[in-house]
Amino acid sequence: MPPRQFDGSRVRAVRRGRDLSQQQLGDLVGVSGPAVARWENGQDFPKGEKLPAIAKALHEPLDDLFPHDGPPDLQLLRCDAGLSHTQAAEIINASRAPLGNAESGRRRLSDAYVKPLAKAYGVTEGELLAAQDRSFGVVPSHDEQASGPRTIEEKINFLLQHGYVGQEAPSDEEIARAVNEHVGAATVTVGDIVALRTGATTDASDAVRAGLAHALQVEPALFQDDAELGPEARQLLEAFRFIASIHRGQILGLAARGNGTGLSEKMMATIGDLVGELKHKLPDVPGGE
């Protein structure tokens, strides 16, 4: 079976809703029409690496159409990248054995394979190694789970993924521009930001770290080597984002949007009290007065 849950009857319902025949869906994902029929009838299952293509062809989010339980292991990362064992093996210039052994929890990947596979799977090296641990049945302790991202790469990606709920995260170009504006000189290029975000570069000067904090609207301390985004820092991040959105009018603007009735006076007063409390606790929040 694929590493995600597969329900053939649901695929059939969505396919029909998209007005696609079995042959048409098969053409889109590179299989025959009869193969699609077997999937839908529960007589067979698609290979895991086919699921992203099926979801794309049906215009459905992968996690919605084919959910999975818990964090990903190595097999799920590979399949979600749409790669077969053979294709992934070609990326590391090896046979299928190293991948098969790692995915089945028999022998860990060589260090030389970690970086190219992480790039091919679209994850960080840390995420790949964590997925490998799960393939070997290793579950991180509570403290390890709560410690949060440690490296510059992990911190940038955490902030981009979790710090912009309801709004578009800045692009690499926008981050580079903000860093340079903060430093007051052309210190970094877009390529430098990409290198930091992907882990190709693992260190940065104090000025660049401060610029990254400015660009991503967090306190500079969060980009120091001894700073971790643990539970308390994550709460601070939420507070930063909330106050920044208040100053940009994104929350107060709700009063004029939505269903037309806006926010109640009581709710507006509650928001005002909360903002005042957070400002008192965090007077130097980005976007503040």
Salt bridges, closest charged atoms under 4 A:
GLU40 OE1 - ARG12 NE 3.81
GLU40 OE2 - ARG15 NE 2.60
GLU49 OE1 - ARG78 NH1 3.63
GLU60 OE1 - ARG10 NH2 3.66
GLU60 OE2 - ARG18 NH2 3.43
ASP63 OD1 - ARG4 NH1 2.80
ASP80 OD2 - ARG4 NH2 2.69
GLU103 OE2 - ARG78 NE 2.63
GLU103 OE1 - HIS85 NE2 2.95
ASP133 OD1 - ARG108 NH1 2.97
ASP172 OD1 - ARG197 NE 2.92
ASP203 OD1 - ARG209 NH2 2.78
ASP225 OD1 - ARG209 NH2 3.03
GLU228 OE2 - ARG150 NH1 2.47
GLU277 OE2 - LYS281 NZ 3.17
